[in-house]
Amino acid sequence: MDDKPKSQSFLKIESIRKRSYAHTVLLKENDVIVAFDNNLFFKGEKALINDLSEQKKKEKKILLTISRNEQLFDLIVTGSLGCDFISTDSEETETIKQTFAKKQIWDKEELSNFFAMRDLTNNFEVIRDDKNISAGIFPPLWLAYHQKWSLMVIFSIVSFLLISVNFWVFLIGWICTSIYCYLAQKELLVSFSLLSGKAFSLIVASNNRENAEKCIRQLNPKSKFKYSNLQDPEPVISENDDNLVENKEEKNKISKTQEALV
């Protein structure tokens, strides 16, 4: 039996209820709640629920630090998670505390959530959960920044056709499009990503896209990003892959032997 007091244990997610907030923010079973607003959290499940509810009433965002597979990441939440928890054992608690001591601490006001969208080949697209003023001022620039080239071309062609018909029609269309792009920019980017075959994989809080990509790479070493400063990961050959190569070479040898005999 563990002699460490329960107050010195972290909360580990045992199960996530259907349609809960934790499911919405893509938390997983065995994720550990490490810190609440950058302070180590040992107060227990009831205190966590009360603290989250209190901050929600004040309409304040909460910064949680999560441990997943011995890697830490931040997440901004706005309500109670809706999970069932168990306590970490003494060894896991001590390991997480040592890892957290090495973590760079950011003020939550500097952070925004980033959605990581992934396809079956681990190609990621990172979408910031924040409004960019360029989407409302100049939509083509916003589309170019997010590499939506086909949509930018379509937008440019339609704009050219409208301005050739009537300047005021073009101006009204431009204003309506700018307002729509500004208000629904996250939904638009997510929709485009879903149409390209990607799905929600992870949400992390970071101060910029580059650090968000680094965090995602730590959690998923196979992750690849387009137009990123991070290099693609080195291909990893598993034992199964080695066996496939050996079997293929053996088959080639047999085929050559059979041809020689013939």
Residue pairs with C-beta under 8 A, 6 or more apart in sequence:
2 89
2 90
3 90
4 89
4 90
4 93
6 44
6 87
7 42
7 43
7 44
8 42
8 93
9 42
9 87
9 88
9 89
9 90
9 93
10 32
10 33
10 34
10 41
10 42
10 67
10 87
10 88
10 92
10 93
10 96
11 32
11 33
11 41
11 44
11 45
11 48
11 85
11 86
11 87
11 88
12 30
12 31
12 32
12 33
12 85
12 86
12 87
12 88
12 92
13 22
13 27
13 28
13 29
13 30
13 31
13 32
13 33
13 81
13 83
13 84
13 85
14 29
14 83
14 84
14 85
14 86
15 29
15 83
15 84
16 22
16 23
16 27
16 28
16 29
16 82
16 83
16 84
17 23
17 82
17 83
17 84
20 81
20 82
20 83
21 77
21 79
21 80
21 81
21 82
22 81
22 82
22 83
23 82
25 75
25 77
25 203
26 200
26 201
26 202
26 203
27 66
27 75
27 81
27 83
28 68
30 68
31 66
31 67
31 68
32 66
32 67
32 68
32 88
32 92
32 96
33 41
33 48
33 64
33 65
33 66
33 85
34 40
34 41
34 64
34 65
34 66
34 67
34 72
34 96
34 100
35 41
35 63
35 64
35 65
35 100
36 48
36 51
36 62
36 63
36 64
37 62
37 63
37 108
38 63
38 65
38 105
38 106
38 108
40 97
40 100
41 48
43 51
45 85
48 81
48 85
49 80
51 62
52 62
52 77
52 79
52 80
52 81
53 79
53 80
55 61
55 62
56 78
56 79
56 80
61 76
61 77
61 78
61 108
62 76
62 77
62 78
62 108
63 74
63 75
63 76
63 108
63 111
63 205
64 74
64 75
64 76
64 77
65 72
65 73
65 74
65 75
65 100
65 103
66 72
66 73
66 74
66 75
67 96
67 99
68 219
69 219
70 95
70 99
71 218
71 219
72 99
72 100
72 103
73 204
73 205
73 215
73 218
73 219
74 106
74 111
74 204
74 205
74 206
75 113
75 203
75 204
75 205
76 108
76 111
76 112
76 113
76 205
88 96
106 206
106 207
108 205
110 207
111 205
111 206
111 207
112 128
112 129
112 130
112 205
112 206
112 207
113 128
113 129
113 203
113 204
113 205
114 126
114 127
114 128
114 129
114 203
114 204
114 205
114 206
114 209
114 212
115 126
115 127
115 128
115 129
115 186
115 190
115 200
115 202
115 203
116 124
116 125
116 126
116 200
116 201
116 202
116 203
116 204
116 212
116 216
116 223
117 124
117 125
117 126
117 127
117 190
117 193
117 194
117 198
117 199
117 200
117 201
118 124
118 125
118 198
118 199
118 201
118 202
118 220
118 223
119 196
119 197
119 198
119 199
120 197
121 224
122 220
122 222
122 223
122 224
123 198
123 224
123 225
123 226
124 198
124 201
124 213
124 216
124 220
124 223
124 224
124 225
125 193
125 196
125 198
125 226
126 209
126 212
126 213
126 216
126 225
127 186
127 189
127 190
127 193
128 186
128 209
128 212
129 186
129 203
130 186
131 182
131 185
131 186
132 142
132 145
132 185
133 182
134 141
134 142
134 145
135 142
135 178
135 181
135 182
135 185
136 178
136 179
136 181
136 182
137 178
138 178
139 155
139 177
139 178
139 181
140 152
140 155
140 156
142 181
142 185
143 149
143 151
143 152
143 155
144 152
146 189
147 226
147 227
148 192
151 192
155 177
158 173
159 170
159 173
159 174
162 169
162 170
162 173
163 170
181 188
201 220
202 216
202 219
202 220
204 212
204 215
204 216
204 219
206 212
206 215
210 228
210 229
210 230
213 223
213 225
213 228
213 229
213 230
214 230
216 223
217 223
217 230
217 233
221 233
222 233
222 236
223 233
224 232
224 233
